[in-house]
C-alpha cells in the first residue's frame, strides 16, 4: 500500500496513537480515559477541543474557507469482549476491547488534526472533527446533534470511516445510496395460563403459541415482502417454561429487524403487529409487543460519492457491497449530506483477516495513513460542497 512521502512521516505516530487508545477501551458514554487522552493530545497541538455530551468531543479548525466547512466523525467506544492476543498493546481493561476499529477511527482524526497543525497552509476549508461516544449502543450521534453541534458549527458535508477486514488492505470502498441497514429491535411476551402437562385442556400453552408466532414471523420475509427488497427478521432470544411437566404460562422472545429503507421498515413493523394479533386470536393468549428503534439506514449522498470518485484514484478504491450492519452515522446524514467510507484492513498473509467484533480482530496501522490521505483529498477539493 503506497501513500505519499509526506504522509509516511506519520507512520510511527499512527501506530503509537492507535496502540495507546487500544490499551484503554471503554464502554458507551463512560469514556473518561479515552476523552482525557484525546484532549491532552489535541491541546498539545495548540487546539482547544470542546466537550459534548459529557464524554464526546468536537474540534473546529479554522481554514481558508469558513463558509464551506466539512466534518469528519470518529466513534470512541469499545466492546464487551475479552481480547485474545499476545501483542504488547493488549487491552488493560479485562473484558473490554476495541474489536471494531474505533481506536483506528479516532487515530485518523487525530492524525488529521496534527497534519493541519504541522501544515496550516493546507487548511483549504474549515474542518469540524467529531469524536462521538456510544456508537455500539445506546447511540451517541443523535445526542451530539441534539446538543447543537451543527447549529454552532454549520458544515456542508460530513465524512465517516469504518475499518473492514473483508476489504483488501488499503482499499477504500463506498457507494452512492443505501450502504448499511436500518435496525430496530422487538421484544415479545406471550402470556398463557399455567397448568399440569397431563391436562393441557385446562391451560393455555404459551410455548405452543410462541412456536406458532415464531413460524409466522419468519414467513414475513419470504411471503409478505417483495423479493427485490432486502429485509431481515431474526429472532435471537427465547425464554420460557419452568418444568417439563408444567404448561408454561409465559414465554419471552426478542429479535432484530433490518432493512435498507425506512418505508420497508415500517411495513415490517405493521406486519409483525398483525401477526401478533392473529396468534392472540388463534391461541387465546395475551401478547405484549414492544419495538425499540435503533439507527436509520446509512444512505450516502450521490454528489459526495462523485466527489470521492473524482478525488481518489481508481486503483485505490473498490465498490462497496451493501451490508445489513447498522451505524448511527446515519443520524448525521439526516442533518447534512454525508458519505460513509469503508477502509480495508484485510491481509491474510499478516493474519489480519479476523472479523469485526471478535476477540482476535487486529490490523496494520499503515492503513490509517490511507484514511488520512483521503480526508486531505476531501479538504482540498477545489469546488464548493
Secondary structure, 3 states (H helix, E strand, C coil): CCCCHHHHCCHHHHHHHHHHHHCCCCECCECHHHHHHHHHHHHHCCCCCEEECCCEEEEEECCCCHHHCEEEEEECCCECCCCCCCCCCCCCCCCCECCCCHHHHHHHHHHHHHHHHHCHHHCCCCEEEEEECCCCCCCCHHHHHHCCHHHHCCCCEEEEEEEEEEEECCCEEECCEEEECEEEEEEEEEECECEEHHHHHHCECHHHHHHHHHHHHHHHHHHCCCCCCCEEEEEEEEEECCCCCEECCEEEEEEEEEECCHHHHHHHHHHHHHHHHHHHHHHCCEEEEEEEEEECCEEECHHHHHHHHHHCCHHHEEECCCECCCCCHHHHHHHCCEEEEEEEEEEHHHCECCCCCCCCCCCCCCHHHHHHHHHHHHHCCCCCC
